[in-house]
Amino acid sequence: MRELQAKIKEALISALPITLIVYLVALLPWFSMTRTELITFTVGAILLVLGIGLFNMGADLAMTPMGTHIGAGLSRQKKLWLLLSVCFAMGLLITVAEPDLQVLAKQVSSVMNGTVLIYAVGIGVGAFLIVAILRIVFRRRLAMILMLFYMLLFSLALMLAVGDRLPLLPMAFDSGGVTTGPITVPFIMALCVGISSVLGDRRSQENSFGMVALCSVGPILAVLLLGVFSTSDLSYSVPDFSVNADIFGSFLHTAAHTSKEVAIALGMIVLFFVGCQIAFLRLPMRQLMRIGVGVVITYAGLVIFLTGVNVGFMPIGYKLGMALSTMNPWLVTGLGLLMGILVVLAEPAIHVLNSQVEEVTGGYITRKSMLVGLCIGVGAAIALSMVRIVFDFSLVYCIIPGYFLSLALSLFVPPVYTAIAFDSGGVASGPMTSGFVLPFAIGVCVGTHGADAVLRDAFGVVALVAMAPLITIQFLGFRGIIHNRIQEKRAMKRILDADDQQIINFM
């Protein structure tokens, strides 16, 4: 119960800032919020907090241990084909259960079949999980691999532009941001730790990061390929964001539908883990019971979280965006900046990441500088998304220069900085981004340019949020290295300029 209370407290801190913004805006005369909408949003916020708390606790009890045990157990088998096969299957299954991806799939269902999108993204994650493991086994540098695949992504993006499929580009990069969410990241990181603990060498610290970075490339590549070979109509239809007058019935209907989908997704993961347990893990019953309890808690948390987001948060985020679209564009941009800062300050995983980076970098990057940098980066990313919507320009002009800058910085900073930076994108683009900020962006876009511009302009906000830590962390690392070299040069200059008479000879 103490663990659960701590997790719910973290979730409350995470959701409270956005909730307060909605309540404060509801008091303004130009934003009319009915009693039904206010009650629905409040109930949704409560379910969101409870769902995130239960899910995070379940992930600690089940997903993380499962990843660690599978990674370590497979590595001890000394069979590379078995390690790669099992990791591909687990990457696919764990992605199918990712709540953030399900939220995105629902919002793009009019353009692409949600099931096809989810499984294509899952295949992409599984394939690049294989690439990440091969990198550890054959000790290849992460930056070079990332450069190779991002060049491929940019080439496919140009193919979309030539074939008039460019509006799919923001959705593709958003899929990479939402895939590395609260269920995928703990499992993949734990899997990486388990493999590195067995195959570890002098670069085991670097190998502990970077797997999430490569796995986020897979979904982007998969959706871009779907866009290149797909002939589906790109006319976007806005999902039904209306609030039902029957509040209880709406929550109950959504919970029943969500329960079935989550049961199928988590059931496949559990069955696969049972197969691994029988084949080579053979964990004691005490650990299996703890993992079993964690799976049940994870299931309950996912159902409650998705129900709260779908019924309570997404409709109000969309309505708030619609209302603000008639206001001054700079007001919308300022609110986007504020949302980004609050998302970073309220995200518990961000604070864990900051402490981790300070420890790994030996204090070169402090927690305070990380927090300030991420606040500025994520806030600027959401503000830039609002500017994109208002002035109607392509994501290409933001995403390609941003990734070129981040890849260029990777040539000048130690590899561990690059690995941490690219892993951090999934931490920044958490549940609040896909569950509230994206519907808010859709509302602003519909109110400004109409539904036809949503696919082109509104989507991409998650991609920009996920890109912000790539530049921020590497820039902070670059600044820390330059500062350290300047200090070393100054110290050496003081030694060389010292008066020889002050040197005492003890011989």
C-alpha positions, 0 to 999 in steps of 0.5 A: 500500500505504501508503494501504491500511495507513492505511485499515486502521489507521483501520478497526481503531481504529473496530472495536476498542472494540466488539470488546474489549467483547464479549471482556470480556463473554465472560469474565463467568460469566452470558454463555456464548459457545461456541468456535464463536461466539468464532471466528466473531466473531473472523473477522467482526471481521477481515473487518469491519476489512479490508472497511472499510479497502478500502471507504474506500480505494475510495471515495477512489479512485472514489466521491469523484472520480466525484461531483466530476467528474459534479457539475462536468461537469453544471454546465458544461453549463448545462442544469438539466434534465440536471443534475437528471436525472443527479443523480436517477439517481445518487442512486438507484443510489448508495443501492442500493449503500449497505451500511448500508441493506442491513443494515437491509433484512435486519433488517426483511424480515419486515415489508417486502420488502427490495428494495422498501424499498431502491428506495423509499429510493433514489427518496427520495434521488434526489428530494431530491438534486434539491431540494438542487441547486435550493437551490444554484441558486436560493440558498434558505436550508437551515433554511427548507427543512428546516422545511417538510419536517420538518413534512410528516414529522411530519404523516405520522407522525400519519397513521401513528398514526391508522391504527395503523401507528405501529410503522413510524415508528422504521424510517422514521427509521432508514432516513434514518440508515443511508442517509447511510452510507459510500458515499452521503456521500462521493459526495453531498459530492463532487457538492455540491463539484463543483456549488458549484465551478462555480455558487459565489458568496459563499455557496459555503461554506454550499452545500458542506454541507447536501446530505446533510441534505436527502437524509436526509429523502427516505428517511424520507418514502418509508418513511412513505408506504409505511407510510401506503398499505401494508396489509402485516402488521406482525407482526415476525419476528426474523431468524435470528441463530444461528451456524452450526457450519460456520464456513467454509461459513457465511462462504463461502455469505454471501460468494457471495450478497453478491458477486452483490448488490454486483456488480449494485448497483455495476455499475449505478453504473459503467454510468451513469458510463460513459454520462456519460463518453461524453456529456460528461465525457471524462476522460483514460485515466489518471483512468479507470484510477484510478477503475476500480481504485477500483471494484474495491477498493470492490467487494471491500471491500463484499463483505468488510464485509457478510460480516463483519457478517452472519455475525460481528457481528450474531449476537453483538450480538443474543446480548449484548442477549438476555443483558443483558435479564435484568440490571438496566435501568440496567446496559443503559442504562450499557452503551448510554452506553459504546457511544455514547462508544466509537463516537464516539471510534473513528469516523475520520470524526468526527475529520475532521468535528471538524477541518473544523468548527473550520476553517469556524467560525474556531475558535469550535467547537474540535475538543475541544469537538466531540468531547466534545459528540458523545460525550455526544450519541451516548452519550445517544442510545443510552442513551435507546434502551435506556430506551425499550426497557425502559420501552416508550414511543414514539419520537415522544416523543423524535424530535419534541421533538429535531427541534423543538429542532434546527430552533429552534436553526437560527433563531439560528445562522449557516446554515453551522452548520445545514448542518454539523449536519444533514450530521453525522448520517450520520457519527455513524450509521456501520457500528458502529451498524447492524451491532452496536448495532441487533442489540444493541437487538433482543436487549434488546427480545426478551429484555424484551418479546418479538418483537412489540415489536421494530418499535415499541421496538428500531428508532429507535436509528439515528435517535436517533444520527443526531439527536444531532449536530443538537442538539450542533453547533448548541448549540455554535455557539449557545454560541460566538456568545453567548460572542463577543458577550459578549466584544465587549460587554466590550471595548466597555465597557472602551473606553467606560469608559476614562479620557480622560486616558489617550488620547494625542493625536498631532495 
